[in-house]
């Protein structure tokens, strides 16, 4: 399965680390290419993450977007669009 992953890979926070961890997990089970969504507090991409971000994205079966919901964009040309969003709060 060809997968395109868009996430906050360069973010220098727990959120960025989470995005890089998701990408490593995807890389262990499917053919994945990635692109960073640039936010704030950037760190350089290294190793396998950098390799995955340099691979071409062509005709993916699945698109996964790990970002804020207002930044997500559906694409009708793929079988599945997945939006991955996690929020933090101290109380409700």
Steps between C-alpha positions, in 0.01 A plus 500: 500500500645837395456757775567874511557639849479874570593598853675747727825309458725801563317620810734519802243372749326186620254548215786489247652196669162329481479576129848356439407191702183446294707528182755243624215261584343546156840442337521161672173374344439680169651694210493856636619840382476809718492878497540728801237755592699800619386657825740646761814391683654299220756224540698352211380172354749215528551140396205301371253786560705722265507220239122454516448875454714500186314214330252597228129480576313362202156339494471407869219268613476673838572852625558552872509854636632556853419866569234740627158432343484841329820410310364166372388479141305212342620349176251314282769321300586243767322205662531635856559841659595475867518799730697444820451762769581492869412778743624578847313666782535522874129465575153510345 
